Amino acid sequence: MTNPWEVFQFMRQLYEIGEEEAVYRVLRTAEPNAYRAISDISYIQHLEKVLHETGEFIGFINCDGAARRDNDNEGFLATARLCYYDETGEIAESEVGDVGKLLMQIRH
């Protein structure tokens, strides 16, 4: 059986690199153990807190997007900072959570 703390340590490295490089930032997850980026702790701190409290690593449980929704009908959301040409042809940079939606927006 896999040790949840070993998985957590591996995932901590991935999440920290993703946030540092601005290519992966978790903003929210659905229940159970929902997370919102507006809280006082980072996502990785949230995962560690839940692991301490429950003994379970939940890093993959809440990451299935549309399939899992909470009471506010909001599921998993992670963003990446991207540069792109906007609909006026100007270079833009922003955090993007849905690249498909962005593509549809700038193509119209």
Biopython code that builds the backbone (N, CA, C, O; Angstrom):
import numpy as np
from Bio.PDB.StructureBuilder import StructureBuilder

atoms = [
    (1, "MET", "N", (0.841, -1.184, 0.000)),
    (1, "MET", "CA", (0.000, 0.000, 0.000)),
    (1, "MET", "C", (0.886, 1.247, 0.000)),
    (1, "MET", "O", (1.897, 1.295, 0.701)),
    (2, "THR", "N", (0.510, 2.235, -0.774)),
    (2, "THR", "CA", (1.279, 3.460, -0.901)),
    (2, "THR", "C", (1.111, 4.331, 0.332)),
    (2, "THR", "O", (0.003, 4.519, 0.833)),
    (3, "ASN", "N", (2.219, 4.853, 0.807)),
    (3, "ASN", "CA", (2.213, 5.752, 1.952)),
    (3, "ASN", "C", (1.700, 7.120, 1.501)),
    (3, "ASN", "O", (2.307, 7.725, 0.618)),
    (4, "PRO", "N", (0.589, 7.638, 2.082)),
    (4, "PRO", "CA", (0.042, 8.922, 1.644)),
    (4, "PRO", "C", (1.011, 10.092, 1.849)),
    (4, "PRO", "O", (0.946, 11.081, 1.118)),
    (5, "TRP", "N", (1.902, 9.990, 2.829)),
    (5, "TRP", "CA", (2.865, 11.067, 3.062)),
    (5, "TRP", "C", (3.914, 11.123, 1.956)),
    (5, "TRP", "O", (4.377, 12.204, 1.593)),
    (6, "GLU", "N", (4.288, 9.965, 1.420)),
    (6, "GLU", "CA", (5.228, 9.946, 0.297)),
    (6, "GLU", "C", (4.593, 10.559, -0.947)),
    (6, "GLU", "O", (5.241, 11.312, -1.674)),
    (7, "VAL", "N", (3.338, 10.238, -1.188)),
    (7, "VAL", "CA", (2.617, 10.828, -2.325)),
    (7, "VAL", "C", (2.504, 12.333, -2.128)),
    (7, "VAL", "O", (2.707, 13.103, -3.066)),
    (8, "PHE", "N", (2.180, 12.752, -0.903)),
    (8, "PHE", "CA", (2.063, 14.177, -0.610)),
    (8, "PHE", "C", (3.374, 14.905, -0.891)),
    (8, "PHE", "O", (3.368, 15.970, -1.509)),
    (9, "GLN", "N", (4.493, 14.344, -0.447)),
    (9, "GLN", "CA", (5.790, 15.003, -0.661)),
    (9, "GLN", "C", (6.095, 15.143, -2.153)),
    (9, "GLN", "O", (6.616, 16.171, -2.585)),
    (10, "PHE", "N", (5.777, 14.127, -2.929)),
    (10, "PHE", "CA", (5.968, 14.194, -4.380)),
    (10, "PHE", "C", (5.079, 15.284, -4.987)),
    (10, "PHE", "O", (5.537, 16.111, -5.775)),
    (11, "MET", "N", (3.802, 15.264, -4.602)),
    (11, "MET", "CA", (2.862, 16.247, -5.150)),
    (11, "MET", "C", (3.196, 17.660, -4.692)),
    (11, "MET", "O", (2.983, 18.614, -5.441)),
    (12, "ARG", "N", (3.711, 17.810, -3.486)),
    (12, "ARG", "CA", (4.125, 19.131, -2.999)),
    (12, "ARG", "C", (5.130, 19.750, -3.967)),
    (12, "ARG", "O", (5.025, 20.925, -4.319)),
    (13, "GLN", "N", (6.094, 18.954, -4.390)),
    (13, "GLN", "CA", (7.103, 19.448, -5.330)),
    (13, "GLN", "C", (6.459, 19.884, -6.641)),
    (13, "GLN", "O", (6.790, 20.944, -7.173)),
    (14, "LEU", "N", (5.545, 19.078, -7.162)),
    (14, "LEU", "CA", (4.879, 19.433, -8.416)),
    (14, "LEU", "C", (4.067, 20.715, -8.284)),
    (14, "LEU", "O", (4.159, 21.604, -9.130)),
    (15, "TYR", "N", (3.269, 20.809, -7.216)),
    (15, "TYR", "CA", (2.444, 22.000, -7.011)),
    (15, "TYR", "C", (3.298, 23.245, -6.816)),
    (15, "TYR", "O", (2.991, 24.302, -7.368)),
    (16, "GLU", "N", (4.374, 23.125, -6.029)),
    (16, "GLU", "CA", (5.223, 24.293, -5.792)),
    (16, "GLU", "C", (5.894, 24.771, -7.068)),
    (16, "GLU", "O", (5.972, 25.975, -7.314)),
    (17, "ILE", "N", (6.378, 23.846, -7.878)),
    (17, "ILE", "CA", (6.992, 24.226, -9.158)),
    (17, "ILE", "C", (5.942, 24.842, -10.077)),
    (17, "ILE", "O", (6.207, 25.847, -10.737)),
    (18, "GLY", "N", (4.757, 24.246, -10.123)),
    (18, "GLY", "CA", (3.684, 24.785, -10.963)),
    (18, "GLY", "C", (3.316, 26.199, -10.583)),
    (18, "GLY", "O", (3.126, 27.048, -11.454)),
    (19, "GLU", "N", (3.212, 26.468, -9.277)),
    (19, "GLU", "CA", (2.888, 27.823, -8.832)),
    (19, "GLU", "C", (4.042, 28.779, -9.081)),
    (19, "GLU", "O", (3.831, 29.909, -9.520)),
    (20, "GLU", "N", (5.262, 28.331, -8.804)),
    (20, "GLU", "CA", (6.440, 29.180, -8.999)),
    (20, "GLU", "C", (6.582, 29.605, -10.462)),
    (20, "GLU", "O", (6.923, 30.752, -10.752)),
    (21, "GLU", "N", (6.322, 28.681, -11.371)),
    (21, "GLU", "CA", (6.445, 28.961, -12.800)),
    (21, "GLU", "C", (5.160, 29.525, -13.400)),
    (21, "GLU", "O", (5.112, 29.830, -14.592)),
    (22, "ALA", "N", (4.127, 29.663, -12.582)),
    (22, "ALA", "CA", (2.823, 30.217, -12.994)),
    (22, "ALA", "C", (2.142, 29.384, -14.072)),
    (22, "ALA", "O", (1.409, 29.919, -14.903)),
    (23, "VAL", "N", (2.382, 28.076, -14.060)),
    (23, "VAL", "CA", (1.733, 27.205, -15.040)),
    (23, "VAL", "C", (0.651, 26.329, -14.425)),
    (23, "VAL", "O", (-0.083, 25.655, -15.147)),
    (24, "TYR", "N", (0.544, 26.331, -13.093)),
    (24, "TYR", "CA", (-0.484, 25.523, -12.441)),
    (24, "TYR", "C", (-0.777, 26.099, -11.062)),
    (24, "TYR", "O", (0.070, 26.069, -10.170)),
    (25, "ARG", "N", (-1.978, 26.621, -10.904)),
    (25, "ARG", "CA", (-2.393, 27.196, -9.623)),
    (25, "ARG", "C", (-3.824, 26.764, -9.343)),
    (25, "ARG", "O", (-4.734, 27.092, -10.105)),
    (26, "VAL", "N", (-4.025, 26.040, -8.265)),
    (26, "VAL", "CA", (-5.358, 25.574, -7.908)),
    (26, "VAL", "C", (-6.094, 26.706, -7.202)),
    (26, "VAL", "O", (-5.614, 27.243, -6.203)),
    (27, "LEU", "N", (-7.274, 27.066, -7.735)),
    (27, "LEU", "CA", (-8.084, 28.127, -7.157)),
    (27, "LEU", "C", (-9.235, 27.603, -6.325)),
    (27, "LEU", "O", (-9.643, 28.233, -5.350)),
    (28, "ARG", "N", (-9.762, 26.439, -6.712)),
    (28, "ARG", "CA", (-10.867, 25.879, -5.937)),
    (28, "ARG", "C", (-11.015, 24.393, -6.235)),
    (28, "ARG", "O", (-10.640, 23.898, -7.298)),
    (29, "THR", "N", (-11.580, 23.706, -5.244)),
    (29, "THR", "CA", (-11.961, 22.311, -5.407)),
    (29, "THR", "C", (-13.347, 22.146, -4.793)),
    (29, "THR", "O", (-13.795, 22.977, -4.003)),
    (30, "ALA", "N", (-14.004, 21.078, -5.164)),
    (30, "ALA", "CA", (-15.341, 20.788, -4.636)),
    (30, "ALA", "C", (-15.226, 19.913, -3.389)),
    (30, "ALA", "O", (-14.132, 19.498, -3.007)),
    (31, "GLU", "N", (-16.345, 19.647, -2.774)),
    (31, "GLU", "CA", (-16.397, 18.750, -1.626)),
    (31, "GLU", "C", (-16.024, 17.347, -2.077)),
    (31, "GLU", "O", (-16.254, 17.040, -3.246)),
    (32, "PRO", "N", (-15.480, 16.491, -1.269)),
    (32, "PRO", "CA", (-15.227, 16.729, 0.146)),
    (32, "PRO", "C", (-13.969, 17.567, 0.353)),
    (32, "PRO", "O", (-13.086, 17.600, -0.504)),
    (33, "ASN", "N", (-13.900, 18.221, 1.459)),
    (33, "ASN", "CA", (-12.741, 19.044, 1.835)),
    (33, "ASN", "C", (-12.463, 20.136, 0.804)),
    (33, "ASN", "O", (-11.339, 20.292, 0.328)),
    (34, "ALA", "N", (-13.500, 20.879, 0.475)),
    (34, "ALA", "CA", (-13.388, 21.928, -0.539)),
    (34, "ALA", "C", (-12.311, 22.948, -0.176)),
    (34, "ALA", "O", (-12.039, 23.202, 0.997)),
    (35, "TYR", "N", (-11.708, 23.521, -1.212)),
    (35, "TYR", "CA", (-10.677, 24.546, -1.039)),
    (35, "TYR", "C", (-11.033, 25.750, -1.902)),
    (35, "TYR", "O", (-11.544, 25.602, -3.012)),
    (36, "ARG", "N", (-10.763, 26.921, -1.390)),
    (36, "ARG", "CA", (-10.897, 28.176, -2.140)),
    (36, "ARG", "C", (-9.611, 28.977, -1.958)),
    (36, "ARG", "O", (-9.118, 29.101, -0.836)),
    (37, "ALA", "N", (-9.068, 29.514, -3.029)),
    (37, "ALA", "CA", (-7.811, 30.263, -2.971)),
    (37, "ALA", "C", (-7.921, 31.511, -2.115)),
    (37, "ALA", "O", (-6.900, 32.080, -1.727)),
    (38, "ILE", "N", (-9.135, 31.951, -1.812)),
    (38, "ILE", "CA", (-9.297, 33.137, -0.973)),
    (38, "ILE", "C", (-9.068, 32.836, 0.507)),
    (38, "ILE", "O", (-9.108, 33.744, 1.338)),
    (39, "SER", "N", (-8.826, 31.562, 0.842)),
    (39, "SER", "CA", (-8.577, 31.189, 2.233)),
    (39, "SER", "C", (-7.191, 31.674, 2.660)),
    (39, "SER", "O", (-6.417, 32.186, 1.852)),
    (40, "ASP", "N", (-6.904, 31.502, 3.925)),
    (40, "ASP", "CA", (-5.634, 31.977, 4.490)),
    (40, "ASP", "C", (-4.456, 31.056, 4.199)),
    (40, "ASP", "O", (-3.319, 31.380, 4.542)),
    (41, "ILE", "N", (-4.713, 29.919, 3.576)),
    (41, "ILE", "CA", (-3.637, 28.965, 3.323)),
    (41, "ILE", "C", (-3.578, 28.606, 1.840)),
    (41, "ILE", "O", (-4.555, 28.763, 1.107)),
    (42, "SER", "N", (-2.419, 28.124, 1.420)),
    (42, "SER", "CA", (-2.251, 27.710, 0.028)),
    (42, "SER", "C", (-2.901, 26.337, -0.179)),
    (42, "SER", "O", (-3.267, 25.664, 0.785)),
    (43, "TYR", "N", (-3.036, 25.939, -1.425)),
    (43, "TYR", "CA", (-3.629, 24.641, -1.718)),
    (43, "TYR", "C", (-2.803, 23.511, -1.115)),
    (43, "TYR", "O", (-3.361, 22.569, -0.552)),
    (44, "ILE", "N", (-1.479, 23.594, -1.226)),
    (44, "ILE", "CA", (-0.639, 22.535, -0.689)),
    (44, "ILE", "C", (-0.754, 22.484, 0.837)),
    (44, "ILE", "O", (-0.714, 21.402, 1.422)),
    (45, "GLN", "N", (-0.895, 23.643, 1.486)),
    (45, "GLN", "CA", (-1.112, 23.660, 2.936)),
    (45, "GLN", "C", (-2.458, 23.031, 3.281)),
    (45, "GLN", "O", (-2.586, 22.344, 4.295)),
    (46, "HIS", "N", (-3.452, 23.266, 2.444)),
    (46, "HIS", "CA", (-4.772, 22.657, 2.633)),
    (46, "HIS", "C", (-4.669, 21.133, 2.532)),
    (46, "HIS", "O", (-5.239, 20.419, 3.357)),
    (47, "LEU", "N", (-3.948, 20.632, 1.527)),
    (47, "LEU", "CA", (-3.775, 19.193, 1.372)),
    (47, "LEU", "C", (-3.079, 18.588, 2.588)),
    (47, "LEU", "O", (-3.451, 17.514, 3.059)),
    (48, "GLU", "N", (-2.068, 19.289, 3.087)),
    (48, "GLU", "CA", (-1.333, 18.800, 4.249)),
    (48, "GLU", "C", (-2.227, 18.782, 5.496)),
    (48, "GLU", "O", (-2.172, 17.840, 6.287)),
    (49, "LYS", "N", (-3.041, 19.814, 5.665)),
    (49, "LYS", "CA", (-3.965, 19.895, 6.807)),
    (49, "LYS", "C", (-4.955, 18.723, 6.778)),
    (49, "LYS", "O", (-5.187, 18.078, 7.800)),
    (50, "VAL", "N", (-5.531, 18.455, 5.611)),
    (50, "VAL", "CA", (-6.483, 17.351, 5.483)),
    (50, "VAL", "C", (-5.781, 16.018, 5.737)),
    (50, "VAL", "O", (-6.352, 15.127, 6.367)),
    (51, "LEU", "N", (-4.551, 15.877, 5.254)),
    (51, "LEU", "CA", (-3.795, 14.648, 5.483)),
    (51, "LEU", "C", (-3.553, 14.430, 6.973)),
    (51, "LEU", "O", (-3.685, 13.310, 7.468)),
    (52, "HIS", "N", (-3.200, 15.494, 7.687)),
    (52, "HIS", "CA", (-3.016, 15.393, 9.145)),
    (52, "HIS", "C", (-4.322, 15.004, 9.832)),
    (52, "HIS", "O", (-4.327, 14.172, 10.739)),
    (53, "GLU", "N", (-5.422, 15.604, 9.399)),
    (53, "GLU", "CA", (-6.714, 15.376, 10.060)),
    (53, "GLU", "C", (-7.326, 14.021, 9.735)),
    (53, "GLU", "O", (-7.946, 13.404, 10.601)),
    (54, "THR", "N", (-7.165, 13.548, 8.506)),
    (54, "THR", "CA", (-7.871, 12.336, 8.072)),
    (54, "THR", "C", (-6.958, 11.154, 7.766)),
    (54, "THR", "O", (-7.406, 10.008, 7.726)),
    (55, "GLY", "N", (-5.670, 11.439, 7.550)),
    (55, "GLY", "CA", (-4.757, 10.376, 7.139)),
    (55, "GLY", "C", (-4.860, 10.053, 5.665)),
    (55, "GLY", "O", (-4.237, 9.102, 5.193)),
    (56, "GLU", "N", (-5.643, 10.834, 4.926)),
    (56, "GLU", "CA", (-5.840, 10.597, 3.492)),
    (56, "GLU", "C", (-5.257, 11.733, 2.670)),
    (56, "GLU", "O", (-5.384, 12.904, 3.026)),
    (57, "PHE", "N", (-4.615, 11.372, 1.564)),
    (57, "PHE", "CA", (-4.154, 12.375, 0.612)),
    (57, "PHE", "C", (-5.259, 12.599, -0.405)),
    (57, "PHE", "O", (-5.643, 11.673, -1.121)),
    (58, "ILE", "N", (-5.774, 13.826, -0.476)),
    (58, "ILE", "CA", (-6.922, 14.119, -1.347)),
    (58, "ILE", "C", (-6.530, 14.872, -2.605)),
    (58, "ILE", "O", (-7.397, 15.420, -3.286)),
    (59, "GLY", "N", (-5.260, 14.913, -2.925)),
    (59, "GLY", "CA", (-4.786, 15.708, -4.049)),
    (59, "GLY", "C", (-5.365, 15.346, -5.396)),
    (59, "GLY", "O", (-5.378, 16.183, -6.298)),
    (60, "PHE", "N", (-5.847, 14.123, -5.564)),
    (60, "PHE", "CA", (-6.425, 13.711, -6.836)),
    (60, "PHE", "C", (-7.940, 13.599, -6.776)),
    (60, "PHE", "O", (-8.598, 13.559, -7.816)),
    (61, "ILE", "N", (-8.498, 13.549, -5.585)),
    (61, "ILE", "CA", (-9.934, 13.325, -5.421)),
    (61, "ILE", "C", (-10.763, 14.456, -6.007)),
    (61, "ILE", "O", (-11.776, 14.200, -6.658)),
    (62, "ASN", "N", (-10.357, 15.692, -5.791)),
    (62, "ASN", "CA", (-11.166, 16.850, -6.177)),
    (62, "ASN", "C", (-10.796, 17.438, -7.522)),
    (62, "ASN", "O", (-11.215, 18.552, -7.837)),
    (63, "CYS", "N", (-10.026, 16.727, -8.322)),
    (63, "CYS", "CA", (-9.485, 17.298, -9.554)),
    (63, "CYS", "C", (-10.176, 16.815, -10.818)),
    (63, "CYS", "O", (-9.575, 16.830, -11.893)),
    (64, "ASP", "N", (-11.420, 16.390, -10.709)),
    (64, "ASP", "CA", (-12.081, 15.859, -11.894)),
    (64, "ASP", "C", (-13.061, 16.837, -12.520)),
    (64, "ASP", "O", (-13.987, 16.430, -13.221)),
    (65, "GLY", "N", (-12.860, 18.116, -12.272)),
    (65, "GLY", "CA", (-13.566, 19.179, -12.977)),
    (65, "GLY", "C", (-15.071, 19.086, -12.953)),
    (65, "GLY", "O", (-15.692, 19.065, -11.890)),
    (66, "ALA", "N", (-15.653, 19.031, -14.142)),
    (66, "ALA", "CA", (-17.109, 19.107, -14.281)),
    (66, "ALA", "C", (-17.840, 17.956, -13.618)),
    (66, "ALA", "O", (-19.011, 18.100, -13.267)),
    (67, "ALA", "N", (-17.196, 16.837, -13.440)),
    (67, "ALA", "CA", (-17.867, 15.678, -12.856)),
    (67, "ALA", "C", (-18.184, 15.876, -11.375)),
    (67, "ALA", "O", (-19.069, 15.205, -10.845)),
    (68, "ARG", "N", (-17.492, 16.767, -10.711)),
    (68, "ARG", "CA", (-17.683, 16.961, -9.279)),
    (68, "ARG", "C", (-18.019, 18.430, -9.017)),
    (68, "ARG", "O", (-17.212, 19.314, -9.305)),
    (69, "ARG", "N", (-19.188, 18.684, -8.480)),
    (69, "ARG", "CA", (-19.631, 20.045, -8.187)),
    (69, "ARG", "C", (-20.030, 20.155, -6.731)),
    (69, "ARG", "O", (-20.493, 19.184, -6.132)),
    (70, "ASP", "N", (-19.852, 21.335, -6.161)),
    (70, "ASP", "CA", (-20.297, 21.529, -4.784)),
    (70, "ASP", "C", (-21.613, 22.295, -4.793)),
    (70, "ASP", "O", (-22.241, 22.437, -5.842)),
    (71, "ASN", "N", (-22.030, 22.785, -3.644)),
    (71, "ASN", "CA", (-23.334, 23.450, -3.528)),
    (71, "ASN", "C", (-23.440, 24.720, -4.358)),
    (71, "ASN", "O", (-24.540, 25.120, -4.739)),
    (72, "ASP", "N", (-22.313, 25.356, -4.640)),
    (72, "ASP", "CA", (-22.318, 26.562, -5.474)),
    (72, "ASP", "C", (-22.179, 26.235, -6.950)),
    (72, "ASP", "O", (-21.989, 27.130, -7.774)),
    (73, "ASN", "N", (-22.273, 24.937, -7.289)),
    (73, "ASN", "CA", (-22.117, 24.466, -8.665)),
    (73, "ASN", "C", (-20.744, 24.829, -9.219)),
    (73, "ASN", "O", (-20.589, 25.085, -10.413)),
    (74, "GLU", "N", (-19.752, 24.846, -8.334)),
    (74, "GLU", "CA", (-18.393, 25.129, -8.761)),
    (74, "GLU", "C", (-17.531, 23.917, -8.497)),
    (74, "GLU", "O", (-17.468, 23.433, -7.367)),
    (75, "GLY", "N", (-16.874, 23.428, -9.511)),
    (75, "GLY", "CA", (-15.993, 22.282, -9.354)),
    (75, "GLY", "C", (-14.547, 22.720, -9.302)),
    (75, "GLY", "O", (-14.237, 23.849, -8.920)),
    (76, "PHE", "N", (-13.675, 21.822, -9.687)),
    (76, "PHE", "CA", (-12.237, 22.069, -9.675)),
    (76, "PHE", "C", (-11.876, 23.160, -10.671)),
    (76, "PHE", "O", (-12.388, 23.188, -11.789)),
    (77, "LEU", "N", (-10.984, 24.063, -10.253)),
    (77, "LEU", "CA", (-10.478, 25.087, -11.162)),
    (77, "LEU", "C", (-9.008, 25.335, -10.872)),
    (77, "LEU", "O", (-8.635, 25.687, -9.753)),
    (78, "ALA", "N", (-8.183, 25.149, -11.883)),
    (78, "ALA", "CA", (-6.768, 25.493, -11.822)),
    (78, "ALA", "C", (-6.492, 26.420, -12.992)),
    (78, "ALA", "O", (-7.133, 26.324, -14.038)),
    (79, "THR", "N", (-5.533, 27.318, -12.809)),
    (79, "THR", "CA", (-5.214, 28.265, -13.865)),
    (79, "THR", "C", (-3.738, 28.188, -14.241)),
    (79, "THR", "O", (-2.913, 27.628, -13.520)),
    (80, "ALA", "N", (-3.444, 28.768, -15.388)),
    (80, "ALA", "CA", (-2.069, 28.956, -15.847)),
    (80, "ALA", "C", (-1.970, 30.371, -16.400)),
    (80, "ALA", "O", (-2.920, 30.862, -17.010)),
    (81, "ARG", "N", (-0.848, 31.026, -16.199)),
    (81, "ARG", "CA", (-0.629, 32.359, -16.751)),
    (81, "ARG", "C", (-0.163, 32.180, -18.186)),
    (81, "ARG", "O", (0.865, 31.556, -18.448)),
    (82, "LEU", "N", (-0.941, 32.742, -19.119)),
    (82, "LEU", "CA", (-0.652, 32.611, -20.549)),
    (82, "LEU", "C", (-0.544, 33.967, -21.208)),
    (82, "LEU", "O", (-1.177, 34.932, -20.781)),
    (83, "CYS", "N", (0.264, 34.032, -22.255)),
    (83, "CYS", "CA", (0.320, 35.199, -23.136)),
    (83, "CYS", "C", (-0.334, 34.787, -24.452)),
    (83, "CYS", "O", (-0.129, 33.677, -24.943)),
    (84, "TYR", "N", (-1.120, 35.696, -25.008)),
    (84, "TYR", "CA", (-1.849, 35.393, -26.236)),
    (84, "TYR", "C", (-2.235, 36.706, -26.903)),
    (84, "TYR", "O", (-2.182, 37.772, -26.289)),
    (85, "TYR", "N", (-2.619, 36.609, -28.160)),
    (85, "TYR", "CA", (-3.158, 37.772, -28.858)),
    (85, "TYR", "C", (-4.654, 37.818, -28.590)),
    (85, "TYR", "O", (-5.363, 36.849, -28.862)),
    (86, "ASP", "N", (-5.135, 38.929, -28.061)),
    (86, "ASP", "CA", (-6.562, 39.046, -27.764)),
    (86, "ASP", "C", (-7.358, 39.326, -29.038)),
    (86, "ASP", "O", (-6.796, 39.360, -30.132)),
    (87, "GLU", "N", (-8.661, 39.526, -28.889)),
    (87, "GLU", "CA", (-9.538, 39.713, -30.050)),
    (87, "GLU", "C", (-9.236, 40.984, -30.841)),
    (87, "GLU", "O", (-9.685, 41.114, -31.979)),
    (88, "THR", "N", (-8.482, 41.927, -30.261)),
    (88, "THR", "CA", (-8.113, 43.145, -30.989)),
    (88, "THR", "C", (-6.730, 43.030, -31.619)),
    (88, "THR", "O", (-6.260, 43.961, -32.272)),
    (89, "GLY", "N", (-6.072, 41.870, -31.418)),
    (89, "GLY", "CA", (-4.746, 41.670, -31.978)),
    (89, "GLY", "C", (-3.624, 42.137, -31.066)),
    (89, "GLY", "O", (-2.455, 42.071, -31.445)),
    (90, "GLU", "N", (-3.960, 42.604, -29.876)),
    (90, "GLU", "CA", (-2.959, 43.054, -28.914)),
    (90, "GLU", "C", (-2.476, 41.867, -28.079)),
    (90, "GLU", "O", (-3.220, 40.913, -27.852)),
    (91, "ILE", "N", (-1.236, 41.937, -27.632)),
    (91, "ILE", "CA", (-0.714, 40.901, -26.753)),
    (91, "ILE", "C", (-1.316, 41.086, -25.367)),
    (91, "ILE", "O", (-1.307, 42.183, -24.808)),
    (92, "ALA", "N", (-1.835, 40.000, -24.830)),
    (92, "ALA", "CA", (-2.433, 40.018, -23.497)),
    (92, "ALA", "C", (-1.784, 38.923, -22.661)),
    (92, "ALA", "O", (-1.265, 37.940, -23.190)),
    (93, "GLU", "N", (-1.823, 39.113, -21.348)),
    (93, "GLU", "CA", (-1.331, 38.102, -20.427)),
    (93, "GLU", "C", (-2.312, 38.017, -19.278)),
    (93, "GLU", "O", (-2.674, 39.036, -18.690)),
    (94, "SER", "N", (-2.750, 36.797, -18.951)),
    (94, "SER", "CA", (-3.685, 36.639, -17.841)),
    (94, "SER", "C", (-3.683, 35.200, -17.361)),
    (94, "SER", "O", (-3.151, 34.304, -18.017)),
    (95, "GLU", "N", (-4.293, 34.999, -16.192)),
    (95, "GLU", "CA", (-4.491, 33.648, -15.689)),
    (95, "GLU", "C", (-5.704, 33.067, -16.395)),
    (95, "GLU", "O", (-6.771, 33.680, -16.429)),
    (96, "VAL", "N", (-5.530, 31.889, -16.954)),
    (96, "VAL", "CA", (-6.581, 31.265, -17.747)),
    (96, "VAL", "C", (-6.938, 29.922, -17.113)),
    (96, "VAL", "O", (-6.066, 29.094, -16.851)),
    (97, "GLY", "N", (-8.222, 29.722, -16.873)),
    (97, "GLY", "CA", (-8.697, 28.473, -16.307)),
    (97, "GLY", "C", (-9.317, 27.557, -17.338)),
    (97, "GLY", "O", (-9.430, 26.352, -17.115)),
    (98, "ASP", "N", (-9.720, 28.120, -18.468)),
    (98, "ASP", "CA", (-10.368, 27.333, -19.518)),
    (98, "ASP", "C", (-9.793, 27.788, -20.854)),
    (98, "ASP", "O", (-10.255, 28.770, -21.435)),
    (99, "VAL", "N", (-8.793, 27.074, -21.332)),
    (99, "VAL", "CA", (-8.113, 27.461, -22.569)),
    (99, "VAL", "C", (-9.053, 27.367, -23.760)),
    (99, "VAL", "O", (-8.968, 28.191, -24.671)),
    (100, "GLY", "N", (-9.944, 26.389, -23.777)),
    (100, "GLY", "CA", (-10.920, 26.262, -24.851)),
    (100, "GLY", "C", (-11.833, 27.474, -24.939)),
    (100, "GLY", "O", (-12.123, 27.961, -26.032)),
    (101, "LYS", "N", (-12.282, 27.957, -23.799)),
    (101, "LYS", "CA", (-13.138, 29.155, -23.758)),
    (101, "LYS", "C", (-12.368, 30.374, -24.254)),
    (101, "LYS", "O", (-12.906, 31.193, -25.000)),
    (102, "LEU", "N", (-11.106, 30.492, -23.838)),
    (102, "LEU", "CA", (-10.267, 31.602, -24.309)),
    (102, "LEU", "C", (-10.120, 31.538, -25.823)),
    (102, "LEU", "O", (-10.248, 32.557, -26.502)),
    (103, "LEU", "N", (-9.857, 30.363, -26.350)),
    (103, "LEU", "CA", (-9.692, 30.205, -27.794)),
    (103, "LEU", "C", (-10.948, 30.614, -28.539)),
    (103, "LEU", "O", (-10.867, 31.311, -29.550)),
    (104, "MET", "N", (-12.117, 30.191, -28.052)),
    (104, "MET", "CA", (-13.382, 30.602, -28.675)),
    (104, "MET", "C", (-13.560, 32.116, -28.614)),
    (104, "MET", "O", (-14.035, 32.726, -29.572)),
    (105, "GLN", "N", (-13.185, 32.718, -27.500)),
    (105, "GLN", "CA", (-13.330, 34.168, -27.317)),
    (105, "GLN", "C", (-12.459, 34.941, -28.296)),
    (105, "GLN", "O", (-12.921, 35.908, -28.902)),
    (106, "ILE", "N", (-11.207, 34.529, -28.459)),
    (106, "ILE", "CA", (-10.318, 35.313, -29.322)),
    (106, "ILE", "C", (-10.509, 35.009, -30.803)),
    (106, "ILE", "O", (-10.032, 35.770, -31.645)),
    (107, "ARG", "N", (-11.181, 33.935, -31.140)),
    (107, "ARG", "CA", (-11.452, 33.614, -32.538)),
    (107, "ARG", "C", (-12.682, 34.341, -33.066)),
    (107, "ARG", "O", (-12.878, 34.394, -34.280)),
    (108, "HIS", "N", (-13.507, 34.896, -32.206)),
    (108, "HIS", "CA", (-14.720, 35.586, -32.665)),
    (108, "HIS", "C", (-14.494, 37.043, -32.832)),
    (108, "HIS", "O", (-15.411, 37.771, -33.212)),
]
sb = StructureBuilder()
sb.init_structure("model")
sb.init_model(0)
sb.init_chain("A")
sb.init_seg("    ")
for serial, (resi, resn, name, xyz) in enumerate(atoms, 1):
    if name == "N":
        sb.init_residue(resn, " ", resi, " ")
    sb.init_atom(name, np.array(xyz, "f"), 0.0, 1.0, " ", f" {name:<3s}", serial, name[0])
structure = sb.get_structure()
